[in-house]
Amino acid sequence: MTADHPSTPSPADTASAASAAPGRAPGRAPARQRTAYGKETWKEISFLLLNLPASLVGFVYSVTTVLVGIALSVTVIGLPLLAAGLAGARGIGRSARARAMRLLDADEAEPAPLPRAAVTLPWLWARLKDPVAWRSQLYGLIRLPWGVFTFSVTLVSLVALWPVLPFLARGLAAADRGMVRGLLSPSDELERRIAELESDRGVVVDTAAADLRRIERDLHDGAQARLVALAMGLGLAKEKLHEDPEAAAEMVAEAHGEVKLALQELRDLARGIHPAVLTDRGLGAALSSLAGRCTVPATVAVELPQRPAEAIEGIAYFTVSELLQNVSKHARARSASVEVWRADDRLLLQVRDDGRGGARFDGGTGLAGLAERLGAVDGLLVVDSPEGGPTVITAELPWRARQG
């Protein structure tokens, strides 16, 4: 099926719209107007005053662990001590990063953790050459003079330079953000990508666990309960077969109806796991089946040169399924449309409706969770839904062609 789908969102359009989508919008919070002695300024002042005690702790730890580890490196315990000190330096860096996030609104990714392993030579070597730990040690060493300087300037400004204190605090805090970004954040794109994948893996695991709980609940409360009742009913019918054949026949007829309902529930459950029509006939037919069950009249147009990989196809199907459910439940629309097409290395889905609009990620429609699940596979969800409508929701997924 083909359609004149809307023009592909440009990278700039996607980046600008991404701020509306949680879970994949990197970078810092957008700039906003701030007053001289507003909340942000006092948080920065607090951070600068805490620099001195925090830098003292970091400096003492870094000097002690490095010097002791190097001094004892000629002995059998020297390198393990140094490795343990470097492992602890990661914790110091994590604490400093958390303080910057809390008081300076810094938004820096966590470096990827080292793999857990028994204390062996590979474990020792991995920690001795860990760049994150060495950068954390360097951060602890250079912070003492900076901590003394910022503490002194901020304290004096509180007493004698009150009019310029907000500007001094902003400048010093910007330097602190730069240090955190340069020394405590992932050092390169690969490390940042690994950190993102670690976070995304948690989203995938949580989603899979929730799906398993849903399937277990549906089986227990639906088909399983119905089949138990069916077995009991057939048992009673068997007992009455000779004594009261008519009553037994009625019970068998009821059991037949229960079997049909149980089969329908199992079909619905199987469709929720992975619909047979998607496997057999592809995304176009599967989405047309979804549109046919939508309470709002919906059209489907799919323009793809070939079928995407099974995983991408499944994600696309369930994304459209959830969006059409939102249209049915919340949009108060008269019509809807679904369009799917490929643009370079991306698979794009767009669901439109002429309803009341006002769809938001925090509106209780499940869009935030959907955006997180898409983000876990390098996808993106963009919502354009002004009050009064129409609503246009665009989802992007990485394109991977089906093998074989």
C-alpha positions in Angstrom: 0.0 0.0 0.0 1.3 3.4 -0.9 0.5 7.0 0.2 1.7 10.5 -0.2 3.2 10.6 3.2 4.4 13.8 4.8 7.9 14.9 4.2 10.5 13.3 6.3 11.4 15.3 9.4 14.9 16.8 9.0 17.5 16.2 11.7 17.0 19.8 12.8 13.3 19.3 13.1 13.8 16.1 15.0 16.3 17.7 17.4 14.0 20.6 18.1 11.0 18.4 18.7 13.0 15.9 20.8 12.8 18.2 23.8 9.2 17.2 24.0 10.1 13.6 24.4 11.5 12.1 27.6 14.1 9.4 27.6 16.2 10.4 24.6 16.7 14.2 24.6 20.3 14.6 25.4 22.0 17.7 26.7 21.1 20.3 29.2 17.9 22.0 30.2 16.9 24.8 27.9 18.1 28.3 29.0 15.5 30.4 30.7 15.2 33.8 32.3 16.5 33.9 35.9 16.5 36.6 38.6 19.7 37.8 40.2 19.0 36.1 43.6 16.7 33.4 42.4 16.7 29.7 43.2 19.4 28.9 40.7 21.8 31.5 42.2 21.4 30.2 45.7 22.0 26.7 44.6 25.2 27.8 42.8 26.3 29.7 46.0 25.7 26.6 48.0 27.8 24.5 45.6 30.7 27.0 45.7 30.7 27.1 49.5 30.7 23.3 49.7 33.6 23.2 47.3 36.2 23.5 50.1 35.2 20.6 52.3 34.4 18.4 49.3 37.8 19.2 47.6 39.6 18.5 50.9 38.1 15.0 51.0 38.9 14.4 47.4 42.4 15.7 47.5 43.3 13.6 50.6 41.8 10.5 49.1 43.5 10.9 45.8 47.0 11.7 47.2 46.8 8.9 49.8 45.6 6.2 47.4 48.0 7.1 44.6 51.1 7.6 46.8 50.5 4.5 48.9 49.8 2.4 45.9 52.9 3.5 44.0 55.1 3.3 47.1 54.0 -0.3 47.8 54.0 -1.3 44.1 57.3 -3.2 44.6 55.4 -5.5 47.1 52.7 -8.0 46.4 50.0 -5.7 47.9 50.9 -2.5 46.2 49.1 -2.9 42.9 45.9 -4.4 44.5 45.8 -1.4 46.9 46.2 1.0 44.0 43.5 -0.8 42.0 41.2 -0.7 45.0 41.9 3.0 45.4 41.0 3.6 41.8 37.8 1.7 42.2 37.0 4.0 45.1 37.9 7.0 43.0 34.9 6.1 40.8 32.7 6.5 43.8 34.2 9.9 44.6 33.6 11.0 41.0 30.0 9.7 41.2 29.4 11.7 44.4 30.8 14.9 42.8 28.7 14.4 39.7 25.6 13.9 41.8 26.3 17.1 43.7 26.7 19.0 40.4 23.5 17.6 39.1 21.6 18.5 42.2 22.9 22.0 42.7 24.2 23.1 39.3 21.5 21.4 37.2 24.3 19.7 35.3 23.0 16.9 33.0 25.9 14.5 32.5 25.7 10.8 31.6 27.2 8.2 34.0 30.3 6.6 32.6 29.9 2.9 31.8 30.6 0.7 34.8 33.4 -1.9 34.8 32.2 -5.5 34.4 32.1 -7.3 37.7 34.5 -10.2 38.2 36.4 -12.1 40.8 39.6 -10.5 42.1 42.0 -11.9 39.5 44.7 -10.5 37.3 42.2 -9.4 34.6 40.2 -7.6 37.3 43.4 -6.0 38.6 44.5 -4.9 35.1 41.0 -3.5 34.2 41.0 -1.3 37.2 44.6 -0.1 36.8 44.0 1.1 33.3 40.4 2.4 34.0 40.4 6.0 32.4 37.3 7.0 34.4 39.0 6.3 37.7 42.2 8.1 36.7 40.2 11.1 35.6 38.4 11.1 39.0 41.8 11.0 40.8 42.9 13.9 38.7 39.7 15.8 39.5 40.4 15.2 43.2 44.0 16.5 42.9 43.2 19.7 41.1 40.1 20.6 43.0 41.9 21.7 46.3 43.3 25.0 45.0 40.1 25.6 43.1 37.9 24.8 46.1 39.9 27.2 48.3 39.6 29.9 45.7 35.9 29.6 45.1 35.1 29.3 48.8 37.1 32.4 49.5 35.6 34.5 46.7 32.0 33.4 47.5 32.4 34.1 51.2 33.9 37.5 50.7 31.2 38.3 48.1 28.5 37.4 50.5 29.9 40.0 53.0 31.4 42.8 50.8 30.5 42.3 47.1 26.8 41.6 47.4 25.7 43.4 44.1 28.1 41.3 41.9 27.7 38.0 43.8 25.1 36.5 41.3 27.4 37.2 38.4 30.5 35.8 40.2 28.5 32.7 41.2 27.3 32.1 37.7 30.8 32.4 36.2 32.5 30.2 38.9 29.7 27.6 38.6 30.1 27.5 34.8 33.8 26.6 35.4 32.7 23.9 37.8 30.3 22.5 35.2 33.2 22.4 32.7 35.4 20.5 35.1 32.6 17.9 35.8 31.9 17.6 32.0 35.6 17.3 31.1 36.8 14.9 33.9 33.8 13.1 35.3 31.6 12.5 32.3 32.1 9.9 29.5 35.3 10.9 27.7 34.2 10.1 24.1 31.3 9.2 22.0 31.8 5.5 22.4 31.9 5.7 26.2 28.8 7.9 26.1 27.1 5.4 23.9 28.0 2.6 26.2 26.6 4.6 29.2 23.3 5.2 27.2 23.1 1.5 26.4 23.5 0.6 30.1 20.6 2.9 31.0 18.5 1.6 28.1 19.1 -2.0 29.1 17.4 -1.3 32.4 14.3 0.1 30.5 14.2 -3.0 28.3 14.5 -5.3 31.3 11.7 -3.5 33.2 9.5 -3.5 30.1 10.0 -7.2 29.5 9.3 -7.9 33.2 6.1 -5.9 33.1 5.0 -7.7 29.9 5.6 -11.1 31.6 3.6 -10.0 34.6 0.8 -8.9 32.3 0.7 -12.2 30.5 0.8 -14.1 33.7 -2.1 -12.0 35.1 -4.1 -12.4 31.9 -3.7 -16.1 31.9 -4.5 -16.5 35.6 -7.5 -14.2 35.7 -8.8 -15.1 32.2 -8.3 -18.3 30.3 -6.9 -20.3 33.3 -9.9 -19.4 35.5 -12.3 -20.1 32.7 -10.7 -23.5 31.9 -10.9 -24.5 35.6 -14.6 -23.6 35.7 -15.0 -25.6 32.5 -13.4 -28.7 34.0 -15.6 -28.5 37.0 -18.7 -28.1 34.9 -17.8 -31.0 32.7 -17.2 -33.1 35.9 -20.7 -32.3 37.1 -22.1 -33.0 33.7 -20.4 -36.4 33.8 -22.0 -37.2 37.2 -25.5 -36.3 35.9 -25.2 -38.0 32.6 -27.1 -41.1 33.7 -29.3 -39.5 36.4 -30.5 -36.4 34.5 -29.4 -36.5 30.8 -31.2 -33.2 30.0 -29.4 -31.3 32.8 -26.1 -32.9 31.7 -26.8 -31.8 28.1 -27.4 -28.2 29.3 -24.2 -28.2 31.2 -22.3 -29.5 28.2 -23.8 -26.8 26.1 -22.7 -24.2 28.7 -19.3 -25.8 28.7 -19.1 -25.5 24.9 -19.8 -21.7 25.2 -17.1 -21.4 27.8 -14.6 -23.2 25.5 -15.3 -20.6 22.8 -14.7 -17.8 25.2 -11.5 -19.4 26.5 -10.3 -19.8 22.9 -11.1 -16.2 22.1 -9.2 -15.0 25.2 -6.2 -17.1 24.3 -6.3 -15.7 20.7 -6.4 -12.1 22.1 -3.5 -12.9 24.5 -1.5 -14.4 21.6 -2.2 -11.4 19.5 -0.9 -9.2 22.3 2.4 -11.2 22.4 2.9 -11.4 18.6 0.1 -11.5 16.1 0.1 -14.2 13.6 -0.9 -11.8 10.8 2.3 -9.8 11.4 4.4 -12.9 11.0 2.6 -14.2 8.0 1.7 -11.1 6.0 3.8 -8.3 7.3 3.3 -4.8 8.7 0.7 -3.5 6.2 -1.8 -6.3 6.9 -1.2 -6.3 10.6 -1.7 -2.5 10.9 -4.9 -2.8 8.8 -6.1 -5.4 11.2 -5.4 -3.0 14.1 -7.2 -0.2 12.3 -10.2 -2.4 11.8 -10.5 -3.0 15.5 -10.1 0.8 16.4 -13.3 2.4 17.5 -12.4 5.5 15.3 -12.5 5.0 11.5 -8.8 4.7 10.6 -6.9 4.4 7.3 -3.5 2.7 6.9 -0.8 3.5 4.3 2.4 1.5 4.3 5.2 2.3 1.8 8.2 0.1 2.5 10.7 -1.3 -0.1 10.9 -4.5 1.9 10.0 -5.9 5.3 12.1 -4.6 8.2 13.8 -6.9 10.7 11.4 -8.9 12.9 12.3 -7.0 16.1 11.8 -3.6 14.4 8.6 -4.8 12.8 7.2 -5.9 16.1 8.1 -2.6 17.8 6.5 -0.7 15.0 3.3 -2.8 15.3 2.9 -2.4 19.1 3.8 1.3 18.9 0.9 1.9 16.4 -1.3 -0.4 18.5 -0.8 1.8 21.6 -1.2 5.0 19.7 -4.5 3.8 18.2 -5.7 2.8 21.6 -5.0 6.3 22.8 -7.0 7.6 19.9 -9.9 5.4 20.8 -9.8 6.2 24.6 -8.8 9.9 24.7 -8.9 11.7 21.4 -12.7 12.1 20.8 -11.8 12.0 17.1 -14.0 11.3 14.0 -11.1 9.8 11.9 -7.5 8.8 12.1 -4.8 7.7 9.8 -1.6 5.6 10.1 1.3 6.1 7.7 4.6 4.1 7.6 7.5 4.8 5.4 11.3 4.5 5.2 13.7 7.4 5.1 17.3 6.6 4.7 18.2 4.5 7.7 15.1 5.2 9.7 11.6 3.7 9.8 9.0 6.4 10.4 5.5 5.9 11.7 2.9 8.7 11.9 -0.5 8.5 13.5 -2.9 11.4 13.0 -6.3 12.1 14.4 -8.8 15.0 14.2 -9.7 14.9 17.9 -9.5 17.4 20.7 -5.6 17.5 20.9 -3.7 18.3 24.1 -1.8 15.0 24.2 1.2 15.3 26.5 3.9 13.0 27.9 2.6 13.7 31.4 -1.1 13.4 30.5 -1.6 9.8 31.6 -1.8 8.4 28.1 1.3 6.2 28.4 3.3 8.4 25.9 6.2 8.8 28.4 6.6 5.0 28.7 6.3 4.6 25.0 9.0 7.2 24.4 11.3 5.4 26.9 10.7 2.0 25.2 11.5 3.6 21.8 14.5 5.4 23.2 15.9 2.0 24.4 16.3 0.9 20.7 17.6 4.3 19.4 14.1 5.4 18.6 12.3 8.7 19.1 8.8 9.9 19.7 7.6 13.4 18.7 4.2 14.7 19.7 2.5 17.7 18.0 -0.9 18.1 19.7 -2.1 21.6 20.2 -5.3 22.2 22.2 -8.3 21.7 19.8 -6.3 19.3 17.6 -5.3 17.8 15.3 -2.8 15.5 16.9 0.2 14.2 14.9 2.5 11.7 16.6 5.6 10.6 14.8 7.8 7.7 15.9 11.2 6.9 14.5 13.0 3.6 14.6 16.3 2.5 13.2 15.9 0.6 9.9 17.2 -2.9 9.6 16.2 -5.1 6.7 14.9 -8.6 7.3 17.5 -11.2 6.6 16.8 -14.2 4.3 
